[in-house]
Amino acid sequence: MPRPLRIEYEDAYYHVMNRGRSHQQIFHDASYYETFLTTLSEAHRRFGIQILSYCLMDNHYHLLVKTPEANLGRAMRHINGVYTQRHNRLKKTDGSLFRGRYKAICIEEDSYQLQCSRYIHRNPLESKMVSELIDYRWSSYGYFVTNKKPPEWLYMQDVINQLGVKSLFRAKYREFVQQGIDEELTHFYGKGNLMPFLGSDTFREWAYSRRDTDESEVTKQDLQCFRPKIDEIINHVAGVFNVSESSIRLSQRGRVDNNVARWVALYISREYTGVTLKEIARHFGLKRTGSIPTTINKLQVMMEEDKGLLSKVMEINSQYDI
């Protein structure tokens, strides 16, 4: 079976979806839904992706996302891979969770974001899970139609802008969603094998030319300038913990005390620089990347037990949150 086209470029929009293997449930109770949302938040911080709309169903999910850094593949590997690990820990099971590769439909800019958001939000209604969409807890619909404060990773404005109104947008969006899915999208999503792009013929031709784009060929200069450098992070953490930069950079062998400042610098570097683990390892004098996740897990356990440390790390986080 041929692999689906992968189209990646800066500021691209996608409708992303995936389903549990053999239609099995991927969300079993509130803790699973919350864990997936936490994973989305991490993907936003680490890869800069912006979630415009989402809906989590019991055995599949829908996301409307924007990728300022042309890195959908990397972000989705994190979301699906990390959530699978966390799901299996919660469920005390193992093995693959999803049916395979996610499906991603590339959407023309300023074109179908509003309609796609409506399609995503109507899922619980179309599946007869609720009679009123506002009653469904695990989608972003409530943030669009009430004053509820959205999470920092939910970017609703691109969808709202397509309503063409400057006031009363919540009521307008509610009315728009209640109208039902338009005929064009009903036809598009009704096909057995969805095309990988949604938009005009001109956009489809251009998007097809971007197929299988190597990530290294896409410039990240504009966005990367807003991300911190590893050297900057090390300098900042050294100041907060009142230690030398060299004590953070150099890997110590043998039985030594926990180097918490080094662990924090590793964690911040992974979360906010957008570089590979191999590049992080080079800055911290590590020959292999495998110890980085292990070290960060130790730090996270320590933060759960030490609220003072947690507060200090969260303060550092606030300097770099995108």
SULTAUR-V90023 format. One record per pair of residues at least 12 apart in sequence whose ideal C-beta (glycine too) atoms are under 10 Angstrom apart, sorted by the first residue. I is the first residue (numbers start at 0). GAP is how many residues later the second one is. D is the distance in Angstrom with one decimal. If there is no record, write none. Layout:
# SULTAUR-V90023
I	GAP	D
I	GAP	D
This chain:
# SULTAUR-V90023
0	99	9.4
2	97	9.9
2	98	7.1
2	209	9.1
3	97	6.9
3	98	9.3
3	99	6.9
3	100	7.8
3	101	9.8
3	189	9.2
3	190	9.0
3	191	9.9
3	192	5.9
3	207	9.8
4	99	9.0
4	101	8.6
4	190	9.0
4	191	4.5
4	192	8.2
4	202	8.6
4	203	7.6
4	205	9.1
4	206	4.7
4	207	7.1
5	66	7.8
5	67	6.4
5	95	9.2
5	98	7.5
5	100	9.3
5	190	8.1
5	204	9.2
5	205	6.8
5	206	5.8
5	207	7.7
6	63	9.8
6	65	8.6
6	97	8.0
6	98	9.5
6	99	4.6
6	189	6.4
6	190	6.7
6	199	9.6
6	200	5.2
6	201	7.8
6	202	9.1
6	203	4.8
6	204	5.6
6	205	8.2
6	206	7.1
7	59	7.1
7	61	9.4
7	62	4.8
7	63	7.0
7	64	5.6
7	65	6.7
7	66	9.5
7	96	9.3
7	98	8.7
7	202	7.1
7	203	9.2
7	204	8.8
7	205	5.2
7	206	9.0
7	207	6.7
7	209	9.7
7	210	6.7
8	58	8.2
8	61	5.2
8	63	9.7
8	97	8.7
8	197	9.4
8	198	8.5
8	201	5.4
8	204	6.7
8	209	6.3
9	56	9.9
9	57	7.4
9	58	6.2
9	59	6.7
9	60	4.8
9	61	9.4
9	208	6.5
9	209	7.5
9	210	7.6
9	211	9.8
9	212	7.4
9	213	7.4
10	39	9.6
10	55	6.5
10	56	7.2
10	57	5.6
10	58	9.0
10	59	8.2
10	98	7.2
10	211	9.6
10	212	9.3
11	53	8.8
11	54	7.1
11	55	5.2
11	56	8.9
11	57	9.9
11	58	6.8
11	59	9.8
11	60	7.1
11	92	9.4
11	94	6.0
11	95	8.2
11	96	9.8
11	97	8.2
11	195	8.7
11	198	8.5
12	37	9.4
12	39	7.6
12	51	7.2
12	52	7.2
12	53	5.3
12	54	8.1
12	92	9.2
12	93	7.1
12	94	4.3
12	95	7.7
12	96	6.4
12	97	9.3
12	98	8.6
12	99	8.3
12	100	6.1
12	103	8.3
12	145	7.8
12	185	9.2
12	186	9.5
13	35	9.3
13	38	9.7
13	49	7.8
13	50	7.5
13	51	5.3
13	52	7.9
13	53	7.1
13	58	6.0
13	62	9.2
13	88	9.5
13	89	9.6
13	90	4.7
13	91	6.3
13	92	5.7
13	93	6.5
13	102	9.4
13	182	9.4
13	183	9.6
13	184	9.6
14	37	9.7
14	38	9.1
14	47	6.9
14	48	7.4
14	49	5.7
14	50	8.2
14	88	8.4
14	89	7.3
14	90	4.5
14	91	8.6
14	92	6.2
14	97	8.5
14	98	9.2
14	101	5.1
14	102	9.2
14	104	7.9
14	105	7.2
14	174	9.1
14	179	9.2
14	183	7.4
15	33	9.7
15	35	9.7
15	38	9.5
15	45	8.3
15	46	7.5
15	47	4.5
15	48	7.8
15	49	5.9
15	56	7.5
15	59	9.3
15	60	6.6
15	63	8.7
15	64	9.9
15	86	5.6
15	87	7.1
15	88	4.9
15	89	7.9
16	38	9.5
16	40	9.8
16	43	6.4
16	44	6.6
16	45	5.0
16	46	7.3
16	85	6.8
16	86	5.2
16	87	8.1
16	88	8.3
16	103	8.8
16	106	9.8
16	172	9.9
16	177	9.3
17	42	6.4
17	43	6.3
17	44	9.0
17	45	9.0
17	58	8.3
17	61	8.9
17	62	6.5
17	65	9.8
17	79	9.2
17	80	5.0
17	81	7.2
17	82	8.3
17	83	8.1
17	84	4.2
17	85	6.9
17	86	9.4
18	38	8.9
18	40	6.1
18	41	3.9
18	42	8.3
18	79	6.9
18	80	5.2
18	81	9.1
18	83	9.2
18	84	8.7
19	37	9.7
19	38	8.5
19	39	4.5
19	40	6.6
19	41	9.5
19	67	9.6
19	76	9.7
19	77	6.4
19	78	6.4
19	79	6.8
20	38	9.6
20	74	8.3
20	75	5.8
20	76	6.4
20	77	6.1
20	78	4.9
20	79	8.0
21	37	9.4
21	77	7.4
22	35	9.8
22	36	5.5
22	37	8.3
22	76	8.1
23	34	9.5
23	35	6.4
23	73	7.9
23	74	9.6
23	75	9.1
24	32	9.4
24	33	5.1
24	34	5.1
24	35	9.6
24	62	9.8
24	66	9.6
24	72	9.7
25	30	8.5
25	31	8.7
25	32	7.5
25	33	5.9
25	34	7.1
25	35	7.4
25	54	10.0
25	57	7.9
25	58	8.8
25	61	6.6
25	65	10.0
25	71	5.9
25	72	7.3
26	29	5.9
26	30	7.6
26	31	5.6
26	32	7.8
26	33	9.3
26	34	8.2
26	56	9.8
26	60	8.4
26	111	7.4
27	30	8.1
27	59	8.5
27	62	7.8
27	63	7.0
28	61	9.0
29	107	8.1
29	108	8.6
30	55	9.6
30	59	6.2
31	24	8.8
31	26	9.5
31	51	8.7
31	54	8.4
31	55	6.4
31	58	6.3
31	59	8.2
31	106	9.7
32	23	5.5
32	25	9.6
32	28	9.7
32	104	7.8
32	105	4.9
33	104	9.3
34	47	9.3
34	48	6.8
34	51	5.0
34	52	7.2
34	54	9.3
34	55	6.9
35	18	9.2
35	20	6.1
35	25	7.1
35	43	8.1
35	46	9.6
35	47	5.4
35	50	8.3
35	51	8.3
35	102	8.7
36	14	9.5
36	17	8.2
36	19	7.8
36	46	9.9
36	101	8.4
36	114	7.5
36	116	8.9
36	117	9.8
37	44	9.3
37	45	9.0
37	48	8.3
38	39	7.4
38	40	5.5
38	41	8.9
38	42	9.3
38	43	5.3
38	44	4.8
38	45	9.8
38	46	9.7
38	47	7.1
38	48	9.8
39	14	7.2
39	16	9.6
39	21	9.6
39	23	7.7
39	25	9.2
39	35	9.5
39	38	9.7
39	39	6.6
39	43	9.0
39	111	8.5
39	113	6.2
39	114	8.9
40	110	6.6
40	111	7.7
40	112	5.1
40	113	9.5
41	33	9.8
41	36	7.0
41	37	8.4
41	40	7.2
41	41	10.0
41	111	9.0
41	228	9.9
41	229	7.5
42	20	9.8
42	22	9.0
42	28	9.9
42	31	9.0
42	32	4.8
42	33	8.1
42	34	9.6
42	35	5.2
42	36	5.2
42	39	8.4
42	40	9.9
42	110	8.0
43	21	9.5
43	31	8.6
43	107	8.8
43	108	7.6
43	109	3.7
43	110	8.9
43	111	9.1
43	277	9.2
43	278	7.2
44	107	9.1
44	108	7.7
44	225	9.7
44	226	5.2
44	227	6.4
44	229	9.7
44	272	8.3
44	275	8.4
44	276	6.7
44	277	6.4
45	25	9.7
45	28	8.6
45	29	7.8
45	32	6.6
45	224	6.9
45	225	5.6
45	226	7.3
45	227	8.7
45	228	7.0
45	276	9.4
46	20	7.9
46	21	9.4
46	22	6.7
46	24	5.3
46	25	8.7
46	26	9.9
46	27	5.8
46	28	4.1
46	29	9.3
46	30	9.7
46	31	6.9
46	32	9.3
46	227	6.6
46	275	9.6
47	18	9.4
47	19	7.6
47	20	5.3
47	21	4.9
47	22	9.9
47	23	7.5
47	27	8.3
47	172	9.2
47	175	6.3
47	176	9.5
47	178	8.7
47	179	7.8
47	224	9.6
47	226	6.7
47	274	5.8
48	14	9.0
48	16	5.3
48	17	7.0
48	18	5.4
48	19	7.8
48	20	7.9
48	22	7.5
48	23	7.3
48	25	9.3
48	26	4.6
48	27	8.8
48	29	9.4
48	30	8.8
48	104	8.2
48	106	9.5
48	273	10.0
49	14	9.5
49	15	6.5
49	16	4.3
49	17	7.8
49	18	7.0
49	103	7.2
49	104	8.2
49	105	4.1
49	106	9.9
49	107	9.7
49	108	8.2
49	272	9.4
50	12	6.1
50	13	7.2
50	14	5.7
50	15	8.3
50	89	7.5
50	99	9.6
50	100	8.5
50	102	5.6
50	103	5.4
50	104	6.7
50	105	9.3
51	12	4.3
51	13	6.6
51	14	6.2
51	55	10.0
51	61	6.4
51	62	9.8
51	64	8.5
51	65	6.5
51	68	9.1
51	88	8.2
51	102	7.7
51	103	5.6
51	104	6.6
51	105	8.6
51	106	5.7
51	107	5.4
51	108	9.6
52	12	8.9
52	60	8.4
52	61	9.7
52	63	7.5
52	64	4.1
52	65	8.8
52	66	9.2
52	67	5.0
52	68	6.4
52	86	7.8
52	87	5.0
52	88	8.1
52	90	9.2
52	91	7.9
52	101	8.2
52	102	9.4
52	103	7.6
52	105	9.7
52	106	6.3
53	63	9.6
53	66	7.0
53	67	9.0
53	84	8.4
53	85	6.3
53	86	5.0
53	87	9.4
53	89	9.9
53	99	9.9
53	100	7.8
54	62	9.6
54	64	9.3
54	65	4.9
54	66	6.0
54	67	8.5
54	68	4.8
54	69	7.0
54	78	9.6
54	81	7.9
54	83	7.1
54	84	3.9
54	85	7.3
54	86	7.6
55	67	9.3
55	68	9.7
55	80	9.5
55	81	9.2
55	82	4.2
55	83	6.9
55	84	9.7
56	66	5.9
56	67	7.1
56	70	6.9
56	72	7.7
56	79	9.4
56	81	7.8
56	82	8.9
57	69	9.1
57	71	8.3
57	80	9.2
58	40	9.8
59	38	9.0
59	39	9.0
59	63	8.7
60	18	9.2
60	19	9.7
60	22	9.3
60	37	9.6
60	41	9.2
60	59	9.5
60	62	9.5
60	77	9.1
60	78	9.8
61	54	8.9
61	55	9.7
61	57	8.0
61	58	4.4
61	59	8.8
61	61	6.3
61	77	8.5
62	13	9.0
62	16	8.3
62	39	9.0
62	41	9.2
62	57	7.8
62	77	9.6
63	41	9.8
63	43	8.0
63	48	9.7
63	49	6.7
63	50	9.9
63	52	5.5
63	53	5.6
63	55	9.0
63	56	5.9
63	57	9.6
63	76	8.8
63	91	9.6
63	94	9.0
63	95	7.5
64	14	9.7
64	39	8.7
64	42	9.8
64	90	9.1
65	41	9.5
65	43	9.3
65	47	8.7
65	89	6.8
65	92	6.8
66	37	10.0
66	39	10.0
66	156	9.9
67	152	8.9
67	154	8.3
67	155	5.2
67	158	9.5
67	254	9.3
68	146	9.2
68	149	8.3
68	150	9.8
68	151	5.3
68	153	9.2
68	154	5.0
68	155	7.8
68	158	9.0
68	205	6.8
69	140	9.4
69	143	7.6
69	145	6.7
69	147	9.3
69	148	4.2
69	149	8.4
69	150	7.1
69	153	9.0
70	144	6.4
70	147	8.4
70	149	8.1
70	152	9.7
70	203	8.0
71	30	9.1
71	32	6.3
71	34	9.0
71	143	9.7
72	28	9.7
72	29	9.5
72	31	8.9
72	142	7.3
73	141	7.4
73	200	9.1
73	202	9.1
75	25	8.7
75	26	5.4
75	28	7.5
76	25	9.4
78	23	8.4
79	16	9.7
79	17	7.8
79	18	5.8
79	20	9.9
79	21	8.8
79	22	6.4
80	16	9.6
80	17	9.6
82	14	7.4
82	15	8.9
83	12	6.9
83	13	4.3
83	14	7.0
84	12	9.1
102	91	6.7
102	93	8.3
103	90	9.8
103	92	7.0
103	93	9.7
104	83	8.6
104	84	9.0
104	89	6.2
104	90	7.4
104	91	6.1
104	92	6.6
104	93	5.4
104	94	9.8
105	89	9.5
105	90	6.1
105	91	4.5
105	92	7.2
105	93	8.0
105	97	8.6
105	98	9.2
105	101	5.3
105	102	9.7
105	104	8.2
105	105	9.7
106	90	7.5
106	91	4.9
106	92	6.4
106	96	8.9
106	100	9.4
107	89	7.6
107	90	6.7
107	91	2.7
107	92	6.2
107	94	8.8
107	95	4.2
107	96	8.4
107	98	9.1
107	99	7.9
108	49	8.9
108	90	8.3
108	94	8.3
109	48	8.4
109	51	8.3
109	52	7.2
109	89	9.8
110	51	8.5
110	87	7.7
110	88	5.2
110	89	7.3
110	92	7.5
111	50	8.8
111	70	9.8
111	72	8.7
111	73	7.5
111	76	9.0
111	86	5.3
111	87	6.7
112	45	5.5
112	46	5.3
112	47	9.7
112	48	8.6
112	49	5.9
113	44	8.8
113	45	5.6
113	46	8.4
113	47	8.5
113	48	3.8
113	49	6.6
113	50	9.3
113	59	8.6
113	62	7.3
113	63	9.8
114	44	9.7
114	47	8.5
114	61	9.0
114	66	7.7
114	67	6.1
114	69	7.7
114	70	5.4
114	73	9.6
114	83	9.0
115	43	8.5
115	65	9.9
115	69	7.3
115	72	9.8
115	73	9.5
115	82	7.4
116	23	8.3
116	24	9.0
116	27	7.9
116	39	8.6
116	41	9.1
116	42	4.6
116	43	9.3
116	45	8.7
116	56	8.5
116	59	9.2
116	60	8.3
117	23	9.5
117	26	10.0
117	41	9.0
117	55	8.5
117	58	6.3
117	59	4.9
117	60	9.3
117	61	8.0
117	62	8.3
117	63	6.5
117	64	8.2
117	67	8.2
118	58	9.5
118	61	10.0
118	62	5.5
118	63	8.9
118	66	5.6
118	67	8.8
118	69	9.2
118	70	6.7
119	19	7.4
119	20	8.2
119	21	8.7
119	39	10.0
119	57	10.0
120	12	6.3
120	15	8.6
120	18	5.7
120	19	7.2
120	20	4.3
120	21	9.6
120	23	7.6
120	24	9.4
120	38	9.9
120	52	9.1
120	55	10.0
120	56	5.7
121	17	9.5
121	19	8.7
121	55	6.4
121	56	9.1
121	57	10.0
121	58	7.4
121	59	6.3
122	13	8.5
122	16	7.4
122	18	9.7
123	12	4.1
123	13	9.5
123	14	8.3
123	15	6.8
123	17	8.6
124	16	9.6
124	52	8.8
124	53	9.3
124	55	9.2
125	54	9.1
125	55	7.9
131	46	9.9
132	12	8.2
132	41	8.5
132	44	6.8
132	45	8.3
133	12	7.6
133	40	8.4
139	14	5.9
139	16	7.4
139	19	9.4
140	32	8.8
140	33	8.8
140	36	7.3
142	13	6.5
142	27	9.5
143	12	6.1
143	15	7.5
143	16	7.6
143	19	10.0
143	25	8.2
143	26	6.6
143	28	9.9
143	29	4.9
143	30	7.7
143	32	9.7
143	33	8.1
144	24	9.3
144	25	4.9
144	26	7.7
144	27	9.6
144	28	6.0
144	29	4.6
144	30	9.7
144	32	8.1
145	24	6.9
145	28	9.4
146	23	7.9
151	169	7.0
151	170	8.8
152	168	9.8
152	169	9.1
155	13	9.2
155	17	9.1
156	12	9.8
158	14	7.9
159	12	8.9
159	13	7.0
161	14	9.6
162	12	9.6
162	13	6.8
183	14	9.3
184	13	8.2
194	12	9.8
194	13	9.9
195	12	8.6
195	15	8.1
196	13	9.4
196	14	9.6
219	54	7.6
222	51	8.1
222	99	9.1
223	49	9.1
223	50	6.9
223	51	9.2
225	48	9.8
225	94	9.8
225	96	7.1
226	45	6.3
226	46	5.7
226	47	5.2
226	48	8.6
226	93	8.0
226	95	7.5
227	40	7.9
227	41	8.4
227	43	10.0
227	44	5.7
227	45	6.2
227	46	9.5
227	91	8.0
227	92	5.2
227	94	9.9
228	40	9.3
228	44	7.0
228	46	9.1
228	54	9.4
229	19	9.5
229	35	8.1
229	36	9.6
229	38	9.0
229	39	5.1
229	40	10.0
229	42	9.7
229	43	5.8
229	45	7.2
229	49	7.7
229	50	6.7
229	52	9.0
229	53	4.6
229	54	8.3
230	14	8.6
230	18	9.3
230	38	9.9
230	52	7.5
231	36	9.9
231	37	9.9
231	41	9.2
231	87	9.7
231	88	9.1
232	15	9.2
232	31	9.1
232	32	5.7
232	33	9.3
232	34	9.6
232	35	5.0
232	36	5.4
232	38	9.6
232	39	7.4
232	40	7.2
232	50	9.2
232	83	8.4
232	86	9.2
232	87	7.6
233	12	9.6
233	14	5.2
233	15	6.4
233	27	9.1
233	28	8.9
233	31	5.2
233	32	9.7
233	34	9.1
233	35	8.0
233	49	7.5
233	50	8.6
234	13	9.1
234	30	9.5
235	28	9.8
235	29	8.4
235	32	8.1
235	80	6.7
235	83	6.8
235	84	8.7
236	23	9.7
236	24	5.5
236	25	8.3
236	26	9.6
236	27	5.4
236	28	4.4
236	29	9.5
236	30	9.4
236	31	6.7
236	32	9.3
236	75	9.7
236	76	9.4
236	79	6.6
237	23	6.7
237	24	9.7
237	27	7.9
238	22	9.9
238	77	10.0
239	21	7.9
239	24	8.1
239	25	9.9
239	72	6.5
239	73	9.2
239	75	7.7
239	76	6.1
239	79	9.6
240	18	9.7
240	19	7.1
240	20	3.9
240	21	9.3
240	23	7.3
240	24	9.0
240	71	8.0
240	75	9.6
241	19	8.7
242	16	8.6
242	17	9.2
242	18	4.9
242	19	8.6
242	22	10.0
243	17	9.4
244	16	9.6
244	20	9.2
246	12	6.9
246	14	7.0
246	15	7.1
247	13	5.5
247	14	4.7
247	15	9.3
247	16	8.6
247	17	5.0
247	18	8.8
247	35	9.7
247	36	7.7
248	13	8.0
248	16	8.5
248	34	7.0
248	35	6.2
248	36	6.2
249	12	8.5
249	34	8.2
249	35	5.5
250	30	9.5
250	33	6.6
250	34	4.3
250	35	5.8
250	36	8.4
250	40	8.8
251	33	9.4
257	37	9.8
257	40	7.8
257	41	9.0
257	44	7.7
258	36	9.2
259	38	9.6
259	39	7.3
259	42	7.2
259	43	9.8
259	46	9.1
259	49	7.0
259	52	9.4
259	53	9.4
261	22	7.2
261	23	10.0
261	33	8.1
261	37	9.6
262	29	9.9
262	32	5.4
262	33	7.1
262	34	9.9
262	35	6.7
262	36	4.3
262	37	9.5
262	39	7.9
262	40	9.8
262	46	9.9
262	50	9.5
263	32	9.4
263	35	6.6
263	38	9.9
263	39	9.3
263	45	8.4
263	48	7.9
263	49	5.8
263	52	6.8
263	53	9.8
264	15	9.5
264	18	9.0
264	19	7.6
264	51	9.2
265	14	6.8
265	15	9.3
265	17	9.3
265	18	6.3
265	20	9.0
265	25	9.1
265	26	5.9
265	27	9.6
265	29	5.7
265	30	6.2
265	33	7.8
266	25	9.0
266	28	8.1
266	29	4.9
266	30	9.9
266	32	5.6
266	33	8.0
266	36	9.3
266	46	7.3
266	49	9.1
266	50	9.1
267	28	9.9
267	45	8.0
267	48	6.1
267	49	7.2
267	51	8.9
267	52	6.6
268	14	7.2
268	15	7.9
268	23	8.8
268	27	9.9
268	51	9.9
269	22	6.6
269	23	8.3
269	25	9.8
269	26	6.5
270	25	9.0
270	46	7.4
270	49	7.6
270	50	9.0
270	51	9.8
271	44	9.8
271	45	8.1
271	47	9.1
271	48	4.3
271	49	7.8
271	50	7.2
272	47	8.8
273	48	9.3
275	13	8.2
276	12	3.9
276	13	8.7
276	14	9.9
276	15	5.5
276	16	8.1
277	14	9.8
279	12	6.3
298	14	7.9
299	13	9.4
